[in-house]
Amino acid sequence: MNGLDAALADYLAHVKTERGYSEHTVSAYGADLADLVTFAESRGVQGVDGIDLALLRDWLWVATERDLARASIARRAASARGFTSWLARRGVVAGDQGARLKAPRALRTLPRVVPQNALESAIERLAARAADGDPVAERDVAIIELLYASALRVSELVGLDVPDIDRERRVVRVMGKGSKERVVPYGAPAARAIDRYLEHARPAISASAAERRAATQEIDANGASVDGVRGTRSTSPTAAVFLGVRGARMGVRSVHRLVADMLADIPGTGPSGPHALRHTAATHLLDGGADLRAVQEFLGHASLGTTQIYTHVSAERLKQSYRTAHPRA
């Protein structure tokens, strides 16, 4: 049993025996926090001191991407806050990392579909920033192209490792909900962006992060470097496809901000994030004549009923076009 598992077991024993929580409540807390432990370990965290506010927020964003109910996400946040508060009171960690944790607002309605020409213009503007070889801009273009081309969930995108992308066949292996694996294709524009990112931008981002780590290696016992600058949290090399500026795997919130900023300039889209690109890709596929079953497999939906919502979106778009263009509408 590692440090995280041991701490979780102690906490569950505490809420059962000392707080008098019911078996049902303890079981619910245990399920929530076991998922948190698994998530933390997937990010390389080995002990409770590695559970910080950023990790907790990423964990909740992943839950949102799984389309969990608002009540389930709120309960997860409460479970995490109880756990981190207990750790802080016992003196196991220096501070309560979950004190400011709030559950993100769950998406209750289908985001509006981004018009194809508006989306292409937005991608072109983003690509223009990458034209001078800026590695972060090149990474951002690859992210947007792949999200739209393959209709990935943001949690699936940030979970990709380099071997998951078959550049020769132009397919990506994705681990979706319920640990179900699927293989989805991507087209020529995404292929160009991914190739450029993997061959140029990713090595540049990794090298830049390594240089920053080397500059902060000499740290005294108080945590200050020899030139008085506090050291940053170390980040080990990673197989992740998409890297942040520190060389570690990007988090879901970083990708969400990127997409939200890009879509903010498109009239009529409203507040939107990565899921808007997934919805848009699915709707554009159906508009183009794709079979509903094929779209279901493409999206990784367990139920065809989940996919059928896009047929309603396409029907509404058709009605709108009819009312606008038909002389007898």
PLY file of the C-alpha trace (Angstrom):
ply
format ascii 1.0
element vertex 329
property float x
property float y
property float z
element edge 328
property int vertex1
property int vertex2
end_header
0.00 0.00 0.00
1.50 3.33 -1.07
1.23 6.66 0.75
-1.92 7.77 -1.05
-3.74 4.48 -0.48
-2.74 4.40 3.19
-3.92 7.96 3.77
-7.23 7.22 2.06
-7.77 4.09 4.17
-7.08 6.07 7.36
-9.46 8.84 6.33
-12.30 6.45 5.53
-11.80 4.75 8.89
-11.95 8.19 10.52
-15.23 9.25 8.92
-16.80 5.89 9.71
-15.76 5.48 13.34
-15.20 9.03 14.59
-17.66 10.98 12.45
-20.29 8.24 12.42
-21.00 8.44 8.69
-23.28 5.78 7.22
-21.96 2.88 5.18
-23.52 4.42 2.08
-21.80 7.76 2.64
-18.46 6.14 3.40
-18.80 4.03 0.26
-19.57 7.12 -1.85
-16.61 9.02 -0.38
-14.40 6.01 -0.92
-15.37 5.72 -4.58
-14.81 9.43 -5.19
-11.44 9.52 -3.45
-10.25 6.25 -5.00
-10.84 7.91 -8.36
-8.86 10.93 -7.16
-5.97 8.68 -6.08
-5.96 6.95 -9.47
-6.00 10.32 -11.23
-3.16 11.63 -9.04
-1.05 8.54 -9.70
-1.61 8.94 -13.45
-0.01 12.38 -13.09
3.00 10.95 -11.27
1.91 11.90 -7.74
3.16 9.41 -5.14
2.24 11.05 -1.83
-0.47 13.26 -0.34
1.81 16.31 -0.49
1.46 16.14 -4.29
-2.30 16.72 -4.17
-2.54 20.46 -4.79
-5.37 22.74 -5.86
-4.39 22.60 -9.55
-4.56 18.80 -9.57
-7.92 18.82 -7.77
-9.34 21.25 -10.30
-8.07 19.16 -13.22
-9.69 16.11 -11.64
-13.05 17.85 -11.49
-12.72 19.06 -15.09
-12.18 15.46 -16.19
-15.36 14.52 -14.33
-17.17 17.28 -16.23
-15.85 15.90 -19.52
-17.27 12.50 -18.59
-20.67 14.20 -18.50
-21.24 13.30 -14.84
-24.31 14.86 -13.26
-23.94 18.18 -11.48
-24.75 16.48 -8.14
-22.03 13.87 -8.68
-19.41 16.52 -9.41
-20.48 18.54 -6.37
-20.17 15.42 -4.20
-16.68 14.77 -5.56
-15.65 18.29 -4.64
-17.06 17.82 -1.13
-15.27 14.48 -0.76
-11.96 16.03 -1.78
-12.41 19.02 0.55
-13.13 16.72 3.48
-10.04 14.66 2.72
-7.64 17.58 2.32
-9.05 19.30 5.42
-8.42 16.15 7.45
-4.87 15.88 6.10
-4.18 19.49 7.09
-5.66 19.12 10.58
-3.49 16.07 11.21
-0.41 17.98 10.10
0.28 15.54 7.28
0.42 18.43 4.80
1.30 22.08 5.31
-2.02 23.57 4.20
-5.52 22.65 3.11
-5.24 22.46 -0.68
-8.94 21.80 -1.16
-10.25 24.74 0.86
-10.85 26.83 -2.29
-12.03 23.94 -4.47
-15.38 24.49 -6.13
-17.15 22.22 -8.55
-17.14 23.57 -12.14
-20.51 24.31 -13.64
-21.62 21.29 -15.61
-22.73 21.84 -19.19
-26.48 21.28 -19.20
-27.24 22.04 -22.84
-25.61 21.27 -26.13
-23.22 24.10 -27.10
-24.02 25.83 -30.36
-22.33 24.40 -33.42
-19.51 26.56 -34.74
-20.10 27.43 -38.42
-17.52 25.75 -40.64
-16.29 28.95 -42.29
-15.99 30.73 -38.94
-14.05 27.82 -37.47
-11.69 27.70 -40.44
-11.06 31.44 -40.13
-10.30 31.06 -36.42
-7.85 28.25 -37.11
-6.18 30.32 -39.83
-5.70 33.20 -37.38
-4.15 30.81 -34.88
-1.91 29.32 -37.58
-0.69 32.80 -38.54
0.74 33.18 -35.04
2.65 29.93 -35.53
4.10 30.96 -38.90
7.26 32.39 -37.34
8.07 29.10 -35.60
6.72 29.89 -32.13
6.61 26.38 -30.57
3.70 27.14 -28.21
1.63 28.52 -31.08
2.47 25.44 -33.18
1.35 23.25 -30.28
-1.92 25.17 -30.00
-2.65 24.72 -33.71
-2.06 20.96 -33.39
-4.40 20.80 -30.40
-7.23 22.61 -32.17
-6.82 20.63 -35.39
-6.84 17.29 -33.57
-9.77 18.16 -31.31
-11.88 19.07 -34.33
-10.58 16.40 -36.72
-11.06 13.49 -34.32
-13.82 14.88 -32.06
-11.82 14.04 -28.95
-12.86 14.79 -25.40
-10.35 17.13 -23.78
-9.49 14.46 -21.19
-8.72 12.06 -24.05
-6.51 14.64 -25.75
-4.37 15.46 -22.71
-4.07 11.74 -21.94
-2.43 10.95 -25.29
1.13 9.63 -25.33
3.38 9.87 -28.38
2.99 6.15 -29.31
-0.79 6.64 -29.45
-0.48 8.62 -32.68
0.16 6.60 -35.85
1.35 9.33 -38.20
1.72 7.01 -41.17
-1.89 5.77 -41.02
-3.23 9.08 -39.67
-5.06 7.51 -36.77
-4.95 8.07 -33.03
-5.56 5.48 -30.32
-7.80 6.91 -27.61
-8.69 5.64 -24.15
-12.25 6.82 -23.60
-14.91 6.47 -20.96
-14.93 3.22 -19.02
-11.37 2.51 -20.19
-12.75 1.68 -23.64
-10.17 2.03 -26.38
-11.02 3.25 -29.86
-9.02 4.23 -32.93
-10.12 7.35 -34.78
-8.76 8.96 -37.96
-7.66 12.51 -38.63
-7.26 14.37 -41.90
-4.53 16.15 -43.82
-4.72 19.56 -42.06
-4.43 17.91 -38.65
-1.64 15.67 -39.96
0.41 18.67 -41.08
-0.09 20.41 -37.74
0.75 17.30 -35.70
3.85 16.49 -37.77
5.16 20.02 -37.38
4.46 20.02 -33.66
6.09 16.64 -32.97
9.12 17.34 -35.16
9.78 20.94 -34.15
7.65 22.45 -31.41
7.50 19.60 -28.89
11.32 19.15 -28.76
11.70 22.93 -28.42
9.21 23.12 -25.53
10.89 20.17 -23.81
14.38 21.66 -24.24
13.26 25.06 -22.95
11.70 23.44 -19.88
14.91 21.47 -19.23
16.93 24.68 -19.36
14.66 26.29 -16.79
14.94 23.28 -14.51
18.72 23.35 -14.76
18.72 27.02 -13.80
16.85 26.28 -10.57
18.64 23.12 -9.43
20.79 24.75 -6.75
18.26 25.38 -4.05
19.08 25.90 -0.39
17.27 24.33 2.52
14.75 27.19 2.61
13.72 26.60 -0.99
15.50 29.64 -2.44
18.03 29.34 -5.24
21.53 30.76 -4.91
20.52 33.93 -6.76
17.47 34.43 -4.55
14.85 33.13 -6.96
12.59 30.46 -5.55
12.75 27.13 -7.36
9.87 25.78 -9.35
8.27 22.38 -8.91
10.33 19.83 -10.82
8.85 18.15 -13.86
10.28 14.89 -15.08
10.41 13.95 -18.79
7.08 12.68 -20.05
5.76 10.66 -22.97
2.74 12.97 -23.24
1.99 14.31 -26.69
1.04 17.79 -25.56
3.43 19.51 -23.16
3.01 22.63 -21.09
5.76 25.24 -20.87
7.28 23.38 -17.90
7.67 20.24 -19.97
4.95 18.27 -18.18
1.69 16.92 -19.56
-0.82 19.68 -20.25
-3.87 19.86 -18.01
-7.46 19.98 -19.15
-7.95 23.55 -17.91
-5.09 24.82 -20.07
-6.68 23.31 -23.17
-10.07 24.63 -22.12
-8.69 28.17 -21.90
-7.04 27.85 -25.31
-10.25 26.77 -27.03
-12.43 29.24 -25.13
-10.17 32.13 -26.13
-10.23 31.06 -29.78
-14.01 30.66 -29.91
-14.67 33.89 -28.00
-14.11 35.88 -31.19
-16.77 33.93 -33.13
-20.21 35.60 -32.88
-23.05 33.43 -31.65
-21.01 30.63 -30.08
-21.44 31.86 -26.51
-19.17 30.56 -23.71
-17.57 27.48 -25.25
-14.72 25.08 -24.59
-13.21 21.94 -26.13
-16.53 20.09 -26.06
-17.89 22.63 -28.55
-15.37 21.35 -31.12
-16.46 17.78 -30.42
-20.12 18.71 -30.91
-19.23 20.68 -34.03
-17.27 17.80 -35.55
-20.13 15.37 -34.93
-22.71 17.72 -36.43
-20.56 18.46 -39.47
-20.13 14.72 -40.05
-23.88 14.18 -40.04
-24.44 17.24 -42.20
-22.01 15.70 -44.68
-23.95 12.44 -44.84
-22.06 10.26 -42.35
-23.90 7.22 -41.00
-25.21 7.64 -37.44
-23.65 4.35 -36.31
-20.28 5.42 -37.70
-20.52 8.71 -35.82
-21.39 6.78 -32.66
-18.20 4.73 -32.97
-16.21 7.83 -33.88
-17.33 9.61 -30.70
-17.02 6.54 -28.48
-20.64 6.67 -27.32
-21.86 3.51 -25.60
-25.46 4.28 -26.57
-26.80 5.30 -29.96
-29.31 7.47 -28.13
-26.49 9.74 -26.98
-25.41 10.25 -30.58
-28.94 10.90 -31.82
-28.97 14.34 -30.21
-26.80 15.48 -33.11
-29.50 14.50 -35.58
-31.78 16.99 -33.84
-29.12 19.69 -34.17
-28.72 18.92 -37.88
-32.50 18.99 -38.36
-32.76 22.41 -36.72
-29.96 23.71 -38.93
-31.81 22.39 -41.98
-35.03 24.11 -40.88
-33.20 27.37 -40.37
-31.64 27.16 -43.84
-35.04 26.31 -45.31
-36.74 29.28 -43.67
-33.95 31.56 -44.88
-33.60 30.33 -48.45
-36.83 28.68 -49.65
-39.28 31.04 -51.39
-42.28 29.16 -49.97
-40.95 28.78 -46.42
0 1
1 2
2 3
3 4
4 5
5 6
6 7
7 8
8 9
9 10
10 11
11 12
12 13
13 14
14 15
15 16
16 17
17 18
18 19
19 20
20 21
21 22
22 23
23 24
24 25
25 26
26 27
27 28
28 29
29 30
30 31
31 32
32 33
33 34
34 35
35 36
36 37
37 38
38 39
39 40
40 41
41 42
42 43
43 44
44 45
45 46
46 47
47 48
48 49
49 50
50 51
51 52
52 53
53 54
54 55
55 56
56 57
57 58
58 59
59 60
60 61
61 62
62 63
63 64
64 65
65 66
66 67
67 68
68 69
69 70
70 71
71 72
72 73
73 74
74 75
75 76
76 77
77 78
78 79
79 80
80 81
81 82
82 83
83 84
84 85
85 86
86 87
87 88
88 89
89 90
90 91
91 92
92 93
93 94
94 95
95 96
96 97
97 98
98 99
99 100
100 101
101 102
102 103
103 104
104 105
105 106
106 107
107 108
108 109
109 110
110 111
111 112
112 113
113 114
114 115
115 116
116 117
117 118
118 119
119 120
120 121
121 122
122 123
123 124
124 125
125 126
126 127
127 128
128 129
129 130
130 131
131 132
132 133
133 134
134 135
135 136
136 137
137 138
138 139
139 140
140 141
141 142
142 143
143 144
144 145
145 146
146 147
147 148
148 149
149 150
150 151
151 152
152 153
153 154
154 155
155 156
156 157
157 158
158 159
159 160
160 161
161 162
162 163
163 164
164 165
165 166
166 167
167 168
168 169
169 170
170 171
171 172
172 173
173 174
174 175
175 176
176 177
177 178
178 179
179 180
180 181
181 182
182 183
183 184
184 185
185 186
186 187
187 188
188 189
189 190
190 191
191 192
192 193
193 194
194 195
195 196
196 197
197 198
198 199
199 200
200 201
201 202
202 203
203 204
204 205
205 206
206 207
207 208
208 209
209 210
210 211
211 212
212 213
213 214
214 215
215 216
216 217
217 218
218 219
219 220
220 221
221 222
222 223
223 224
224 225
225 226
226 227
227 228
228 229
229 230
230 231
231 232
232 233
233 234
234 235
235 236
236 237
237 238
238 239
239 240
240 241
241 242
242 243
243 244
244 245
245 246
246 247
247 248
248 249
249 250
250 251
251 252
252 253
253 254
254 255
255 256
256 257
257 258
258 259
259 260
260 261
261 262
262 263
263 264
264 265
265 266
266 267
267 268
268 269
269 270
270 271
271 272
272 273
273 274
274 275
275 276
276 277
277 278
278 279
279 280
280 281
281 282
282 283
283 284
284 285
285 286
286 287
287 288
288 289
289 290
290 291
291 292
292 293
293 294
294 295
295 296
296 297
297 298
298 299
299 300
300 301
301 302
302 303
303 304
304 305
305 306
306 307
307 308
308 309
309 310
310 311
311 312
312 313
313 314
314 315
315 316
316 317
317 318
318 319
319 320
320 321
321 322
322 323
323 324
324 325
325 326
326 327
327 328
